[in-house]
């Protein structure tokens, strides 16, 4: 990690911020949603970006998670959603406090989460956050491309039965490479609309197909063992683990004061998508429900259309998720913001790494649980609240008011930290045990 990245300096800023620099940048006095240069994401665009990023793997994996937890998993899903939204708001408060205290931070930054960790906990934690972000988003990106390739393989199975998952993964990754030229989330705000819209339609069609698949069979709906429960908990934590991208998206908003309200809408929309599919998938297919709900559905034209829509979502959500990784690596190597050539070289290298990992990893369910219990637990459920508590304890600068949140919020922060630490540790142990207790498939390049 370069010194510049660790200290959170802005590279390539076009102007120096001062004490008179407004905390909220706007496109114009009349239309804050216009995409003019120097403007930023509107509230609607931000909601769609966050919701479009989170929805996808959670929809596909939660029915299996519910089968591992029994019906007790329903309140667990709701609780994790509330905790993740609370943590996301504290992360937004952290960035607002940093901007208020340091005018230089009011320009757009490549690595805002690392800056938050640096200001609250020191340079070492800034490096930890940067590494955890890269690991999390890189792993999620691989999973999204793998899921997209699996779904596309099912769609074209009748037409091209000889084309394997390995080849489809190469095709999907190759098709995504040109879109990596986008620099920041505001450059591809349209992907949020496509990603979230396709997910909503796919979920509606999946749910209709589930209702058509109802059969008069009786399954055991019971609570599984300790390891199974926490393996499912890791998957649930993963489903709501988008906080690592929140500061980057917030930093690109035209009106950053609306970020907290944006999270309310985003998490509410995600919960409305997750619950019907998770409950319906478990209720209809019971214990045998697949790790990917798509493979449990009957092969009908309805399922085919839904699979196409879900593949579209995964592809465009991948663009949103991989971008913070690209910006973090560019900051690490101090790539100039206006250098398209160097930026593309970095991003092509990242895509090559995604190709290698994706062709080497055959499964995704235990990987989801592992990522959910480690880096996602740290970035989404532990550090936001802890950084917030540290920042409010810091003395205010001259002429600024000290942060004085209510006592219940401080207590809630400590409770969230405990849930993240305990749940993350046990979920990680369960995921590692599951990974080493199952045989690993042969990598694509060795077949």
DRENLUMKOL-336379 format. One record per residue (C-alpha): residue in one letter; z, x, y. Coordinates in Angstrom, 2 decimals, m for minus. Each point is the difference from the previous one (the first is absolute). Layout:
N
- residuo, c3, c1, c2
- A, Z, X, Y $
...
END
This chain:
447
- residuo, c3, c1, c2
- X, 0.00, 0.00, 0.00 $
- X, m1.06, 1.51, 3.30 $
- X, 2.43, 0.39, 2.84 $
- X, m2.01, m2.42, 2.02 $
- X, 0.23, m2.66, m2.68 $
- X, 3.70, 0.54, m0.52 $
- X, 0.80, m0.29, 3.67 $
- X, m2.18, m3.08, 0.34 $
- X, m2.24, 1.38, 2.72 $
- X, m3.06, m1.89, 1.00 $
- X, m3.31, 1.81, m0.46 $
- X, m3.04, m0.76, 2.06 $
- X, 1.72, m2.41, 2.42 $
- X, m2.21, m0.93, 2.87 $
- X, 2.83, m0.38, 2.53 $
- X, 3.60, 1.02, 0.48 $
- X, 2.54, m2.78, m0.25 $
- X, 2.75, m0.18, 2.59 $
- X, 3.07, m2.12, 0.62 $
- X, m2.30, m2.51, 1.71 $
- X, m2.28, m0.32, m3.02 $
- X, 0.31, m3.57, m1.31 $
- X, 1.52, m0.47, m3.42 $
- X, m2.66, m2.59, m0.79 $
- X, m3.68, 0.85, 0.30 $
- X, m2.44, m2.85, 0.41 $
- X, m3.75, m0.40, m0.10 $
- X, m0.18, m1.93, 3.18 $
- X, 1.82, m2.59, 2.09 $
- X, m1.83, m2.94, m1.49 $
- X, m0.94, 0.84, m3.57 $
- X, 2.48, 2.09, m1.98 $
- X, m1.99, m0.54, m3.18 $
- X, m3.27, 1.54, 1.12 $
- X, m0.90, 3.19, m1.85 $
- X, m0.63, 2.10, 3.08 $
- X, 0.55, 3.75, m0.16 $
- X, 3.61, 0.89, 0.58 $
- X, 1.15, m3.53, m0.79 $
- X, 1.52, m0.49, m3.41 $
- X, 0.66, m2.48, m2.76 $
- X, 0.78, m3.58, 0.92 $
- X, 2.87, m1.84, m1.66 $
- X, m2.39, m1.93, m2.24 $
- X, m1.82, 3.16, m1.07 $
- X, 3.34, 1.67, m0.78 $
- X, 1.19, m2.92, m2.13 $
- X, m3.22, 0.11, m2.01 $
- X, 0.16, 3.79, m0.39 $
- X, 3.57, m0.05, m1.35 $
- X, m0.50, m3.06, m2.20 $
- X, m3.36, 1.28, m1.23 $
- X, 1.53, 3.35, m0.87 $
- X, 2.96, m1.36, m1.99 $
- X, m1.70, m2.82, m1.90 $
- X, m1.94, 1.03, m3.07 $
- X, 1.82, 2.10, m2.56 $
- X, 3.08, m2.19, 0.44 $
- X, m1.99, m3.14, m0.79 $
- X, m1.39, 1.59, m3.15 $
- X, 3.23, 1.62, m1.26 $
- X, 2.79, m2.42, 0.95 $
- X, m0.54, m2.50, m2.85 $
- X, 0.74, 2.79, m2.47 $
- X, 3.00, 1.08, 2.07 $
- X, 1.31, m3.56, m0.16 $
- X, m0.44, m0.01, m3.77 $
- X, 2.27, 3.07, m0.15 $
- X, 2.71, m1.51, 2.22 $
- X, m0.12, m3.64, m1.05 $
- X, 0.36, m2.71, 2.64 $
- X, 2.65, 2.13, 1.68 $
- X, m2.94, 2.00, 1.33 $
- X, m0.99, m2.79, 2.43 $
- X, 3.01, 0.45, 2.32 $
- X, m0.38, 3.78, m0.45 $
- X, m3.57, m0.20, 1.34 $
- X, 1.17, m2.07, 2.98 $
- X, 2.91, 2.37, 0.67 $
- X, m2.24, 3.09, m0.11 $
- X, m2.39, m1.69, 2.43 $
- X, 2.82, m0.72, 2.46 $
- X, 1.40, 3.54, m0.31 $
- X, m3.43, 1.59, 0.48 $
- X, m0.65, m2.12, 3.10 $
- X, 3.43, 0.91, 1.41 $
- X, m0.65, 3.70, m0.63 $
- X, m3.43, m0.22, 1.59 $
- X, 1.49, m1.48, 3.15 $
- X, 2.58, 2.79, 0.21 $
- X, m2.83, 2.51, m0.33 $
- X, m1.75, m1.71, 2.89 $
- X, 3.22, 0.14, 2.03 $
- X, 0.22, 3.73, m0.71 $
- X, m3.44, 0.63, 1.47 $
- X, 0.76, m2.19, 3.03 $
- X, 3.16, 2.04, 0.68 $
- X, m1.92, 3.27, m0.30 $
- X, m2.69, m1.18, 2.42 $
- X, 2.64, m1.15, 2.46 $
- X, 1.82, 3.34, m0.12 $
- X, m3.05, 2.27, 0.02 $
- X, m3.03, m1.03, 2.15 $
- X, m2.21, 2.51, m1.86 $
- X, 0.30, m2.15, m3.11 $
- X, m1.66, m2.95, 1.75 $
- X, m3.44, 1.38, m0.80 $
- X, m1.38, m0.62, m3.46 $
- X, 1.37, 2.30, m2.69 $
- X, m1.41, 0.90, m3.40 $
- X, 3.35, 0.25, m1.80 $
- X, 2.49, m2.43, 1.60 $
- X, 2.20, m0.39, m3.12 $
- X, 0.50, 3.78, m0.20 $
- X, 0.85, 0.01, 3.71 $
- X, 2.63, m2.70, m0.59 $
- X, 1.56, 2.06, m2.79 $
- X, m0.09, 3.13, 2.17 $
- X, 1.72, m1.72, 2.92 $
- X, 2.63, m1.68, m2.17 $
- X, 0.68, 2.48, m2.82 $
- X, m1.62, 3.32, 0.86 $
- X, m3.09, 2.02, m0.89 $
- X, 0.78, 0.22, m3.70 $
- X, m0.07, m3.75, m0.39 $
- X, m3.20, m0.12, 2.02 $
- X, m1.62, 2.15, m2.68 $
- X, 1.55, m2.14, m2.76 $
- X, m1.40, m3.18, 1.57 $
- X, m3.45, 1.52, 0.38 $
- X, m0.06, 1.11, m3.63 $
- X, 1.36, m3.34, m1.24 $
- X, m2.61, m1.89, 2.02 $
- X, m2.82, 2.06, m1.42 $
- X, 1.28, m0.42, m3.56 $
- X, 0.53, m3.76, 0.41 $
- X, m3.25, m0.87, 1.70 $
- X, m2.00, 2.39, m2.14 $
- X, 1.40, m1.58, m3.16 $
- X, m0.57, m3.52, 1.31 $
- X, m3.58, 0.90, 0.91 $
- X, m0.67, 1.23, m3.53 $
- X, 1.46, m3.20, m1.45 $
- X, m2.07, m2.20, 2.31 $
- X, m3.22, 1.77, m0.93 $
- X, 0.89, m0.21, m3.70 $
- X, 0.76, m3.72, 0.23 $
- X, m3.23, m0.60, 1.92 $
- X, m1.95, 1.90, m2.64 $
- X, 1.69, m1.96, m2.82 $
- X, m0.80, m3.34, 1.62 $
- X, m3.60, 0.99, 0.72 $
- X, m0.33, 1.14, m3.61 $
- X, 1.11, m3.46, m1.16 $
- X, m2.40, m1.70, 2.40 $
- X, m3.02, 1.94, m1.25 $
- X, 1.10, 0.34, m3.63 $
- X, m2.60, m2.44, m1.33 $
- X, m2.84, 1.58, 1.99 $
- X, 0.95, 3.68, m0.40 $
- X, 2.27, 0.35, m3.04 $
- X, m0.67, 3.73, m0.33 $
- X, 1.25, 0.86, 3.49 $
- X, 3.60, 1.15, m0.46 $
- X, 2.98, m0.12, 2.32 $
- X, m0.42, 3.71, 0.68 $
- X, m3.50, m0.56, 1.36 $
- X, 1.03, m3.03, 2.04 $
- X, 2.79, 2.03, 1.56 $
- X, m2.55, 2.60, 1.10 $
- X, m2.22, m2.73, 1.46 $
- X, 2.84, m1.68, 1.90 $
- X, 1.33, 3.29, 1.38 $
- X, m3.48, 1.09, 1.03 $
- X, m0.62, m3.27, 1.82 $
- X, 3.27, 0.42, 1.93 $
- X, m0.67, 3.55, 1.16 $
- X, m2.24, m0.81, 3.03 $
- X, 2.64, m2.37, 1.40 $
- X, 2.53, 2.84, 0.28 $
- X, m1.60, 1.03, 3.29 $
- X, 2.22, m2.60, 1.70 $
- X, 2.68, 1.84, 1.98 $
- X, 2.87, m2.47, 0.49 $
- X, 0.85, m3.59, m1.00 $
- X, m1.42, m1.36, 3.28 $
- X, m3.41, 1.35, m1.02 $
- X, m0.16, m2.28, m3.05 $
- X, 2.07, m3.04, 0.92 $
- X, m2.68, m2.18, m1.63 $
- X, 1.08, 1.25, m3.43 $
- X, 3.31, m1.82, 0.37 $
- X, m1.83, m3.31, 0.39 $
- X, m2.18, 0.68, m3.03 $
- X, 2.86, 1.34, m2.15 $
- X, 2.42, m2.83, 0.71 $
- X, m2.61, m2.78, 0.00 $
- X, m1.42, 1.06, m3.36 $
- X, 3.52, 0.20, m1.45 $
- X, 0.89, m3.52, 1.11 $
- X, m3.15, m1.44, m1.55 $
- X, 0.48, 2.02, m3.19 $
- X, 3.61, m1.16, m0.35 $
- X, m1.00, m3.65, 0.43 $
- X, m2.64, 0.36, m2.71 $
- X, 2.36, 1.91, m2.30 $
- X, 2.62, m2.73, 0.37 $
- X, m2.53, m2.74, m0.77 $
- X, m1.08, 1.88, m3.12 $
- X, 3.64, 0.38, m1.05 $
- X, 0.44, m3.74, 0.22 $
- X, m3.12, m0.45, m2.13 $
- X, 1.41, 2.45, m2.56 $
- X, 3.22, m1.94, m0.58 $
- X, 0.55, m0.49, m3.73 $
- X, 2.79, m1.77, m1.91 $
- X, 1.48, 3.23, m1.35 $
- X, 3.64, 1.01, 0.34 $
- X, 0.89, 3.53, 1.08 $
- X, 3.35, 1.70, 0.33 $
- X, 0.94, 0.17, 3.69 $
- X, 2.96, 2.33, m0.12 $
- X, 1.47, 3.03, 1.70 $
- X, m1.09, 3.29, m1.55 $
- X, 2.01, 3.19, m0.32 $
- X, 1.35, 2.28, 2.69 $
- X, m2.99, 2.36, 0.03 $
- X, m2.54, m2.83, 0.02 $
- X, 1.73, m1.69, 2.93 $
- X, 0.03, 3.09, 2.21 $
- X, m3.53, 0.91, m1.01 $
- X, m0.96, m3.39, 1.38 $
- X, 2.16, 0.63, 3.07 $
- X, m2.01, 3.14, 0.74 $
- X, m3.19, m2.06, m0.14 $
- X, 1.49, m2.62, 2.34 $
- X, 1.08, 2.70, 2.45 $
- X, m3.49, 1.44, m0.16 $
- X, m1.49, m3.42, 0.81 $
- X, 1.79, 0.00, 3.37 $
- X, m0.17, 3.74, 0.64 $
- X, m2.34, 0.25, 2.96 $
- X, 2.48, 1.31, 2.55 $
- X, m1.45, 3.51, m0.07 $
- X, m3.05, m1.30, 1.88 $
- X, 1.91, m2.22, 2.45 $
- X, 0.59, 2.65, 2.71 $
- X, m3.67, 1.00, m0.09 $
- X, m1.11, m3.61, 0.40 $
- X, 2.65, m0.75, 2.65 $
- X, m1.09, 3.09, 1.91 $
- X, m3.50, m1.47, 0.25 $
- X, 1.13, m3.43, 1.26 $
- X, m0.96, m1.11, 3.48 $
- X, 3.42, m1.67, 0.45 $
- X, 2.56, 1.83, m2.12 $
- X, 2.82, m2.35, 0.99 $
- X, m1.54, m2.63, m2.30 $
- X, 0.28, 2.16, m3.12 $
- X, 3.19, m1.69, m1.24 $
- X, m1.58, m3.45, 0.28 $
- X, m3.08, 1.35, m1.73 $
- X, 2.09, 0.99, m3.03 $
- X, 1.42, m3.54, m0.25 $
- X, m3.48, m1.45, m0.37 $
- X, m1.23, 2.78, m2.30 $
- X, 2.89, m0.16, m2.49 $
- X, 0.02, m3.79, 0.10 $
- X, m3.68, m0.08, m0.91 $
- X, 0.51, 2.55, m2.78 $
- X, 2.88, m1.97, m1.52 $
- X, m2.12, m3.16, 0.00 $
- X, m2.63, 1.90, m1.98 $
- X, 2.36, 1.79, m2.39 $
- X, 2.26, m2.83, m1.16 $
- X, m2.61, m2.50, m1.32 $
- X, m1.88, 2.67, m1.96 $
- X, 3.17, 1.65, m1.35 $
- X, 1.63, m3.28, m1.01 $
- X, m3.23, m1.56, m1.25 $
- X, m0.98, 3.06, m2.02 $
- X, 3.39, 0.20, m1.71 $
- X, 0.31, m3.75, m0.55 $
- X, m3.47, m0.38, m1.51 $
- X, m0.40, 3.21, m2.04 $
- X, 3.67, 0.79, m0.65 $
- X, 1.11, 3.26, m1.59 $
- X, m3.50, 1.19, m1.01 $
- X, m1.26, 0.00, 3.62 $
- X, m1.94, 3.22, 0.66 $
- X, 1.00, 2.71, 2.51 $
- X, m3.17, m1.02, 1.85 $
- X, m0.03, m3.80, 0.18 $
- X, m3.81, 0.03, 0.17 $
- X, m0.23, 0.89, m3.69 $
- X, 2.19, m2.96, m0.98 $
- X, m2.21, m2.59, 1.69 $
- X, m2.71, m1.77, m1.96 $
- X, m3.51, 1.32, 0.66 $
- X, m1.53, m2.78, 2.11 $
- X, m2.27, m0.13, 3.07 $
- X, 3.13, m0.69, 2.05 $
- X, 1.62, 3.20, m1.23 $
- X, m3.22, 1.91, 0.62 $
- X, m0.13, m1.03, 3.66 $
- X, 3.71, 0.75, 0.43 $
- X, m0.46, 3.45, m1.53 $
- X, m2.83, 0.79, 2.40 $
- X, 2.18, m1.03, 2.94 $
- X, 2.94, 2.06, m1.27 $
- X, m2.25, 3.03, m0.44 $
- X, m1.12, m0.41, 3.61 $
- X, 3.63, m0.12, 1.08 $
- X, 0.94, 3.14, m1.92 $
- X, m2.93, 1.91, 1.44 $
- X, 0.78, m0.88, 3.61 $
- X, 3.76, 0.34, m0.45 $
- X, m0.70, 3.50, m1.27 $
- X, m1.60, 0.85, 3.35 $
- X, 3.15, m1.10, 1.83 $
- X, 2.37, 1.85, m2.33 $
- X, m1.79, 3.34, m0.24 $
- X, m0.35, 0.37, 3.78 $
- X, 3.59, 1.16, 0.72 $
- X, m0.40, 2.65, m2.70 $
- X, m3.15, 1.24, 1.69 $
- X, 1.70, 0.11, 3.41 $
- X, 3.03, 1.81, m1.40 $
- X, m2.13, 2.69, m1.65 $
- X, m2.08, 0.35, 3.18 $
- X, 3.20, 0.51, 1.96 $
- X, 1.17, 2.56, m2.53 $
- X, m3.16, 2.04, 0.47 $
- X, m0.19, m0.73, 3.76 $
- X, m3.46, m1.55, m0.19 $
- X, m1.25, m0.92, 3.51 $
- X, m0.21, m3.76, 0.54 $
- X, m3.59, 0.21, 1.26 $
- X, m1.26, 2.19, m2.88 $
- X, m1.86, m2.35, m2.34 $
- X, m1.19, 2.86, m2.20 $
- X, 3.45, 1.46, m0.74 $
- X, 1.46, m3.48, m0.40 $
- X, m2.62, m0.92, m2.59 $
- X, 0.55, 3.27, m1.85 $
- X, 3.72, m0.79, m0.32 $
- X, m0.68, m3.56, m1.11 $
- X, m2.63, 1.00, m2.53 $
- X, 2.56, 2.38, m1.50 $
- X, 2.50, m2.85, m0.23 $
- X, m2.58, m2.20, m1.71 $
- X, m0.73, 2.78, m2.50 $
- X, 3.71, 0.14, m0.84 $
- X, 0.08, m3.80, m0.41 $
- X, m2.91, 0.25, m2.39 $
- X, 1.73, 2.63, m2.11 $
- X, 3.32, m1.87, m0.23 $
- X, m1.69, m3.33, m0.69 $
- X, m2.10, 1.44, m2.81 $
- X, 3.14, 1.57, m1.48 $
- X, 2.45, m2.96, 0.13 $
- X, m0.75, m2.86, m2.40 $
- X, 2.82, m2.44, 0.87 $
- X, 1.42, m1.49, 3.13 $
- X, 3.01, m2.24, m0.78 $
- X, 2.54, 2.73, m0.69 $
- X, m1.50, 2.04, 2.86 $
- X, 0.65, m2.94, 2.33 $
- X, 3.63, m0.11, m1.14 $
- X, 0.37, 3.77, 0.39 $
- X, m1.40, 0.05, 3.53 $
- X, 2.02, m3.11, 0.87 $
- X, 3.25, 1.58, m1.16 $
- X, m0.54, 3.38, 1.69 $
- X, m1.99, 0.40, 3.20 $
- X, m0.35, m3.71, 0.76 $
- X, 3.76, m0.52, m0.37 $
- X, 0.58, 2.96, 2.34 $
- X, m2.56, m0.94, 2.66 $
- X, 0.42, m3.79, m0.06 $
- X, 3.60, m0.71, m0.99 $
- X, 2.06, 3.08, 0.93 $
- X, m1.34, 2.03, 2.90 $
- X, m0.89, m2.81, 2.47 $
- X, 3.57, m1.28, 0.14 $
- X, 1.52, 3.49, m0.11 $
- X, m2.23, 1.34, 2.79 $
- X, 0.83, m3.08, 2.07 $
- X, 3.74, 0.58, m0.41 $
- X, m0.39, 3.65, 0.98 $
- X, m2.12, m0.74, 3.06 $
- X, 2.37, m2.62, 1.41 $
- X, 2.87, 2.48, m0.36 $
- X, m1.78, 2.60, 2.13 $
- X, 1.13, 0.16, 3.64 $
- X, m2.32, m1.70, 2.46 $
- X, m1.85, 2.09, 2.57 $
- X, 0.91, m0.21, 3.65 $
- X, m1.10, m3.29, 1.48 $
- X, m0.47, m1.69, m3.40 $
- X, 2.19, m2.55, m1.72 $
- X, 1.57, 0.91, m3.34 $
- X, m1.08, m2.11, m2.96 $
- X, 2.77, m2.38, m1.03 $
- X, m1.08, m2.19, m2.93 $
- X, 2.40, m2.61, m1.42 $
- X, 2.39, 1.03, m2.72 $
- X, m1.64, m2.20, m2.63 $
- X, m3.26, 1.91, 0.42 $
- X, 1.71, 3.34, m0.66 $
- X, 1.66, m1.43, m3.09 $
- X, m3.31, m1.44, m1.18 $
- X, m1.62, 3.41, 0.45 $
- X, 2.58, 1.66, m2.25 $
- X, m0.42, m2.74, m2.61 $
- X, m3.78, 0.49, 0.02 $
- X, 0.50, 3.76, m0.41 $
- X, 2.25, m0.56, m3.02 $
- X, m2.49, m2.38, m1.61 $
- X, m2.81, 2.52, 0.55 $
- X, 1.94, 2.96, m1.38 $
- X, 1.49, m1.70, m3.08 $
- X, m3.05, m2.07, m0.85 $
- X, m2.35, 2.91, 0.59 $
- X, 1.91, 2.42, m2.22 $
- X, 0.27, m2.42, m2.92 $
- X, m3.61, m1.20, 0.38 $
- X, m1.19, 3.62, 0.00 $
- X, 1.97, 0.76, m3.18 $
- X, m1.45, m3.09, m1.69 $
- X, m3.57, 0.86, 1.05 $
- X, 0.27, 3.62, m1.16 $
- X, 1.43, m1.15, m3.33 $
- X, m2.85, m2.48, m0.42 $
- X, m2.63, 2.61, 0.85 $
- X, 1.27, 2.51, m2.54 $
- X, 0.59, m2.63, m2.68 $
- X, m3.66, m1.09, m0.08 $
- X, m3.05, 1.95, m1.04 $
- X, m2.32, 1.15, 2.74 $
- X, m3.70, m0.81, m0.14 $
- X, m2.57, 2.80, 0.08 $
- X, m1.25, 0.85, 3.52 $
- X, m3.55, m1.13, 0.76 $
- X, m1.36, 3.52, 0.29 $
- X, 1.25, 0.89, m3.53 $
- X, m1.49, m3.03, m1.74 $
END
